[in-house]
Amino acid sequence: MIDIGDTIGPYRITSLIGTGGMGRVYEVEHCVTKRIEAMKLLLPSADGATPEDQQEHVSRFLREIQVQASLAHPNIAAVHHAFVEDGLLVMVMEMVRGSSLKRLIEIDPPPVNRAVDYVAQVLGALEYAHRRGVIHRDITPANIIVTTDGVAKLTDFGLAKSQKDVQITRDGVAVGSVHYMSPEQVRGQQELDYRSDLYSTGAVLYELITKQKVFDAADGFAIMRAHVEKQPAPPSHWNKDIPRELNDLVLKALAKDPIQRFRGAAEFRQALEKVKPMLEKGGTAVRPALSADGKSAVRQIPKPLVKPPRAPRKAGMFVAAGFAGFAAAALGFIATQYLIPGSGGQVEASPAQKAEPKRGQPTKRPGGKTKSTPPSQPVAPRPGDLDWAKPSAND
């Protein structure tokens, strides 16, 4: 039993930070340098554990020490020292003051732009680790610590696999955290590659921006089965304010087939970097690129809130338009009053019209007899009736 104030090696225990599945983490002070660090101890195996399980725990912790100590990156918690004390395997790391993403999601969820920045930092760490042949295999919000300065640190390489490792996990046994396991991890595949980490990172990003896990159920087996068989609801199904580009890249990271995911952590990180400016400007709200059942949906194109102002017209345009209207009205009046027969205008008759008697009046015939012209219906004017409109020879 270890108590506060005890000394292990050159370190004095000052407080308990947390307890995990395999060990406890303490805050310690180096007795000589007075530097504050974090110490992780492997817990004794629980009662009833088989020798195979106990050996696997020891092997995992030793591998975590060796793998994490081989990596030096600003976004990976650094290992300072390791030793054995009274049969206890001890790892001493840099003291990362902050909160895990798991705790932040529970008590103070970060805004989308900050969440994207944290995940981009993690992808930078994975890009570095993958180039050195290290696959983390347990990317979860609990294993990402965010410092008070906003730096994301990747920790807990207990399930990490290096190219130098021999096989220590039994065939067909799934390793990882059920909410973030890739489909190939669920199947218990031994030959995992870096794309498994990309799936898990996509699951972490999904939860950060939606406040929902990719798949959730009361039964862990049902969750693992969903990773293999079901399509996740698009992030925009839960959060309508994220840009379409962010929605699509998360779904790409969560593709069932590793070939359909990003080609590497660098490509995933670069895609997030392109989205950052959209988030800083507020982004554009869109409908889900895919509906909850995985089918395509119509995307909404936002309409402008304010119509663009019209260009000012010159005063001359109004004057010309007014003059044209006046002229048209005047011509219409003249045509109505003087050019259209029966319109009421006074028109002087031509000489031929004066010489012709009106119907219904008596006319003289040769021999002195008169004959009345019977009245008849009005007839259309004859061609000579409008001869007044033609210029005469006397004009």
Steps between C-alpha positions, in 0.01 A plus 500: 500500500640838397413809704550871439847598627659164424822491300552275198850517368603868488138618487263605778127439450305826533150411375291249307407615150292207380447127475475307173439144401864400535649742747495817708646838414648720774641848512857474629793727579858407425689513827811660342379716208164585663339461160130407507426196285241227454565141609306201369506169688366166378232369736517141626278266303150453637408182676408227261715635218670229299878493462448580131303816590761609754781448253309694234457797738870508580590471132264782407637734764859423404413560137331832591817612675727402214282633219413830667861557603605463135276789392587866544224728376332812649162326488612174665552479874875446552646214706781614730596187688405135571618251761395207721451561872403221743362295215301795364549617142512882505477758219568870561358748247471873452228655712221609266273743682160523343189296431432202281270543203267256672460733796463805276219332305322423827534836677608766249475392135736703281359694202536337159798708388694413815405134477631490143825659617547238775445212258735659245772502769436133576528420130836675498614267778365196313671610180829503693432163668383328183816602315690313772286189466294556816121447498325625813187275476321674790416856391225616737402832665634362830847456349526859371592764758455870422730730695401836640680654199281309254760239402364150435721217629455138394560255785455133596683290242410184692342341192745652254654267247846551358659333201753352745232340717437130513138388520379520859124515441314178444348444157136607464507721813380857442713768663404862555210702637166388356369846408811584294611166357547465126311221321825311450572520874155362574573203275818433699729544200865483595635686198365845583651803333493875559153535345354338812624803698336731245162333557533540878607863460196559279281352774653740755443798269141385437430503873665838551293680238168320558511413872390153386698179464516347153319191630361448847308224675471341841673189368867523400455221249223697325733801474779292348259342254378844394858603414508212254146505358332839542552839339534788748256789493674799338638751752273768348204286607585601858664837439342708221762775525807312381622558143440232242876451454546406867199270487638318196855454624381348829294248305803424285708425809224265620480297179462126561759416236846632597572571132222760496646693795774760484831376366676608817488720808662782301219504243237493776673787682531708181129455432425636848734794444298596190179496706636725777447831313135408440451442873666829591254684273207314650456248221184442296213300639403215270267208502663163560705383201352159580180422682491293817434182299809554285314622188583822322309813593442831325748760608372842588652804332456798732318801352640851541346685790505842327431570133780686324415871447411615148738726317379865511340628179595830347251790491518512121347154480192618689468811279525295181245249628259780595533673161441172316183439705370852428564464126322165488197644678485799262516280191229278641272802557553633147434162346182461700363844426599552138613186324239244604160542323206548736725607781325839535762716332402762236632406156441715190336304214661475163338658189379157389332451833328842476367424150348169594156530660431328819279197490140566594493844324330565160720529194424648162485269200520594135154616399433695819370211705631435842583174662561434866799300598389249764694506822737214558745377754831687529760365263872505513658810340602457138852551385431860399355592837844542655653689208531798733790331664695494169687812388311680217652651189420847629701458822 
